[in-house]
Amino acid sequence: MLRALDTLEASREVRLAEVRALADRRSMEKAAGRRTPRPVDTAFLRGLSWPGDTAPSRPGLIAAVANRHAAFQRFPFPDRTLCDDTQAQQLAGLRACLDACARSYLRDPGRMDRATRQVLAGTVDGIQRRLRPGNTPLNTHLLEWLCFAALLTYAAKTSPAP
């Protein structure tokens, strides 16, 4: 437990240093007249990442994916009143694909082949295309799926391909 706490504290310190460095750089850029940050400067703020240059441990990522996969399986399918039959079939297919990708990652612990990575990317794209502007009830389900898909994508990227 203490080792895990030390790891979290070290990653927190790295993250805080990254944010402080960005704040200092942005202050100088604003003083020089550049009001908008470049996307490359703020990339580490978007999506999932592990602070610093070292990747997280492979067993830790596998455990995180397994934990979130179990939660994903318990999360209810969207109510049929939120979409028509065609959309419900499409959503069922996307959910099944995401589940299959997670099972593949967990079956060969921490590895995902190129074909499965492509299926995962297509699934993420399919889920994103079904999001609607605003706070719609269907978005609640889809955003949960996307959070899990983001973790799975990150884990697949940081793990070696077989």
Secondary structure, DSSP 8 states (H G I E B T S, - for coil): -HHHHHHHHHHHHHHHHHHHHHHHHHHHHHHTT--S--HHHHGGGSS---SSSS---HHHHHHHHHHHHHHHHHS----GGGS-HHHHHHHHHHHHHHHHHHHHHHHTTT---HHHHHHHHHHHHHHHHT--SS--HHHHHHHHHHHHHHHHHHHHHHS---
